[in-house]
Amino acid sequence: MIFFKKIFLQVLDTYQYEMESTYQENSMLTNLFVENKFLGWFGLFIIFFSIFAIFVFQFLDWESKDKNNK
């Protein structure tokens, strides 16, 4: 019984290994950086500076409210 269990697990392991080696990711984000690097990096640039601008303007708003309260 243990012998058959060992063989079954070995066959299952081999089959899983073959399935994982043939799997290929099809992601739009990955393709954006691989196929069109300019748009990918430009998009990240826009996102980064948009978040940065939000923090800067929020900080300026807090500072102006603090000055008005004094």
NUZAKOL-768583 format. One record per atom (N, C-alpha, C): x, y, z; chain; atom name; residue number from 1; residue in one letter. Coordinates in steps of 0.02 Angstrom, whole numbers. Each point is the difference from the previous one (the first is absolute). Last residue first. Example, Ala and Ser with C-alpha at 12.3 -4.5 7.8 and 13.67 -1.06 7.14 Angstrom:
BEGIN
     c1     c2     c3 chaine atome num residu
    642   -112    354      A     N   2      S
     42     59      3      A    CA   2      S
    -39     55     37      A     C   2      S
     15   -286     -4      A     N   1      A
    -45     59      0      A    CA   1      A
     45     60      0      A     C   1      A
***
This chain:
BEGIN
     c1     c2     c3 chaine atome num residu
   -186   4067    704      A     N  70      K
     42     34     49      A    CA  70      K
    -12     74      1      A     C  70      K
   -109   -155   -154      A     N  69      N
    -24    -12     68      A    CA  69      N
     42     38     52      A     C  69      N
     59     -1   -233      A     N  68      N
    -63     38     10      A    CA  68      N
    -27     -7     71      A     C  68      N
    191   -126    -66      A     N  67      K
     16     71      3      A    CA  67      K
    -61     43     12      A     C  67      K
    -29   -233    -31      A     N  66      D
     36     13     63      A    CA  66      D
     17     74      7      A     C  66      D
    -94    -73   -202      A     N  65      K
    -51     -1     53      A    CA  65      K
     32     13     68      A     C  65      K
    142    -21   -185      A     N  64      S
    -37     63     -5      A    CA  64      S
    -56      3     53      A     C  64      S
    129   -199    -16      A     N  63      E
     40     56     23      A    CA  63      E
    -38     66     -2      A     C  63      E
   -102   -195    -88      A     N  62      W
      7     -4     73      A    CA  62      W
     39     59     28      A     C  62      W
    -14    -19   -233      A     N  61      D
    -66     17     27      A    CA  61      D
      2     -2     77      A     C  61      D
    190    -71   -117      A     N  60      L
     -7     72     -6      A    CA  60      L
    -67     24     29      A     C  60      L
     37   -233    -12      A     N  59      F
     45     30     50      A    CA  59      F
     -6     76     -2      A     C  59      F
   -115   -119   -164      A     N  58      Q
    -31    -11     65      A    CA  58      Q
     42     32     56      A     C  58      Q
     86      4   -218      A     N  57      F
    -55     47      7      A    CA  57      F
    -37    -10     66      A     C  57      F
    177   -150    -49      A     N  56      V
     25     69      5      A    CA  56      V
    -57     49     11      A     C  56      V
    -53   -229    -38      A     N  55      F
     31     11     65      A    CA  55      F
     24     71      9      A     C  55      F
    -87    -61   -210      A     N  54      I
    -53     -1     50      A    CA  54      I
     29     13     69      A     C  54      I
    151    -23   -178      A     N  53      A
    -35     64     -2      A    CA  53      A
    -56      3     52      A     C  53      A
    116   -205    -27      A     N  52      F
     44     51     29      A    CA  52      F
    -35     68      3      A     C  52      F
   -108   -174   -113      A     N  51      I
     -2    -12     72      A    CA  51      I
     42     52     37      A     C  51      I
      9      7   -232      A     N  50      S
    -68     18     22      A    CA  50      S
     -6     -9     75      A     C  50      S
    199    -68   -106      A     N  49      F
     -4     72     10      A    CA  49      F
    -70     24     18      A     C  49      F
     34   -233    -41      A     N  48      F
     43     22     54      A    CA  48      F
     -6     75     12      A     C  48      F
   -116    -95   -184      A     N  47      I
    -29    -22     64      A    CA  47      I
     42     26     58      A     C  47      I
     82     39   -217      A     N  46      I
    -60     39     12      A    CA  46      I
    -31    -18     68      A     C  46      I
    184   -128    -72      A     N  45      F
     21     69     13      A    CA  45      F
    -60     44     18      A     C  45      F
    -39   -219    -76      A     N  44      L
     25      0     69      A    CA  44      L
     21     70     22      A     C  44      L
    -66    -26   -224      A     N  43      G
    -57    -10     45      A    CA  43      G
     21      0     73      A     C  43      G
    166      8   -165      A     N  42      F
    -35     63      2      A    CA  42      F
    -61     -4     47      A     C  42      F
    123   -195    -45      A     N  41      W
     37     44     45      A    CA  41      W
    -34     68      5      A     C  41      W
    -99   -155   -147      A     N  40      G
      2    -28     67      A    CA  40      G
     35     46     48      A     C  40      G
     -5     54   -231      A     N  39      L
    -66     10     32      A    CA  39      L
      0    -27     71      A     C  39      L
    198    -33   -126      A     N  38      F
    -13     71     10      A    CA  38      F
    -66     11     36      A     C  38      F
     69   -220    -69      A     N  37      K
     32     24     61      A    CA  37      K
    -15     73     14      A     C  37      K
   -110   -206   -132      A     N  36      N
      1     72    -10      A    CA  36      N
     27     34     62      A     C  36      N
      0   -240    -15      A     N  35      E
    -11     18    -71      A    CA  35      E
      5     75    -12      A     C  35      E
     31    -91    221      A     N  34      V
     42    -39    -45      A    CA  34      V
     -6     26    -72      A     C  34      V
   -131     93    179      A     N  33      F
     71     14     12      A    CA  33      F
     45    -37    -49      A     C  33      F
   -233    -36    -12      A     N  32      L
     11     72     -9      A    CA  32      L
     74     17      8      A     C  32      L
    -79   -219     44      A     N  31      N
      9     13    -71      A    CA  31      N
     13     74    -13      A     C  31      N
    -49    -65    220      A     N  30      T
     65    -27    -20      A    CA  30      T
     13     15    -74      A     C  30      T
   -210     58     81      A     N  29      L
     51     44     29      A    CA  29      L
     70    -24    -19      A     C  29      L
   -187   -128    -64      A     N  28      M
      3     61    -40      A    CA  28      M
     54     46     27      A     C  28      M
      9   -270     17      A     N  27      S
    -23     58     37      A    CA  27      S
      7     62    -43      A     C  27      S
     29   -272     -2      A     N  26      N
    -24     47    -50      A    CA  26      N
    -31     59     37      A     C  26      N
    178   -225     50      A     N  25      E
    -41     56     24      A    CA  25      E
    -19     45    -58      A     C  25      E
     55   -271     -2      A     N  24      Q
     27     65    -18      A    CA  24      Q
    -48     55     21      A     C  24      Q
     67   -285     35      A     N  23      Y
    -44     57     15      A    CA  23      Y
     34     65    -19      A     C  23      Y
     98   -224     -7      A     N  22      T
    -30     24    -62      A    CA  22      T
    -45     60     11      A     C  22      T
    112   -113    180      A     N  21      S
     52     22    -46      A    CA  21      S
    -28     27    -65      A     C  21      S
   -140    -96    170      A     N  20      E
     27     64     21      A    CA  20      E
     52     27    -48      A     C  20      E
    -94   -216    -37      A     N  19      M
    -51     52     -9      A    CA  19      M
     28     69     18      A     C  19      M
    135   -189     38      A     N  18      E
     -7     13    -72      A    CA  18      E
    -51     54    -14      A     C  18      E
     28    -72    222      A     N  17      Y
     60     35    -22      A    CA  17      Y
     -5     16    -74      A     C  17      Y
   -169   -132     94      A     N  16      Q
     -6     69     23      A    CA  16      Q
     60     41    -23      A     C  16      Q
      3   -231    -45      A     N  15      Y
    -52     32    -39      A    CA  15      Y
     -7     74     19      A     C  15      Y
    146   -133    128      A     N  14      T
     27     10    -68      A    CA  14      T
    -50     36    -44      A     C  14      T
    -71    -62    215      A     N  13      D
     51     52      4      A    CA  13      D
     29     15    -69      A     C  13      D
   -150   -180     20      A     N  12      L
    -35     63     10      A    CA  12      L
     49     59      2      A     C  12      L
     88   -217     -8      A     N  11      V
    -33     16    -64      A    CA  11      V
    -35     67      5      A     C  11      V
     94    -81    197      A     N  10      Q
     54     18    -47      A    CA  10      Q
    -30     18    -68      A     C  10      Q
   -144    -78    169      A     N   9      L
     23     68     16      A    CA   9      L
     55     22    -48      A     C   9      L
    -81   -221    -21      A     N   8      F
    -53     47    -16      A    CA   8      F
     23     72     12      A     C   8      F
    143   -175     66      A     N   7      I
     -2      5    -73      A    CA   7      I
    -52     52    -21      A     C   7      I
     11    -51    228      A     N   6      K
     61     34    -21      A    CA   6      K
      1     11    -75      A     C   6      K
   -174   -126     92      A     N   5      K
     -8     69     20      A    CA   5      K
     61     41    -23      A     C   5      K
      5   -232    -28      A     N   4      F
    -46     31    -48      A    CA   4      F
    -11     74     15      A     C   4      F
    133   -125    151      A     N   3      F
     33      3    -65      A    CA   3      F
    -44     36    -52      A     C   3      F
    -84    -51    214      A     N   2      I
     44     58      3      A    CA   2      I
     35     10    -67      A     C   2      I
   -134   -192     25      A     N   1      M
    -41     60      0      A    CA   1      M
     43     63      0      A     C   1      M
***
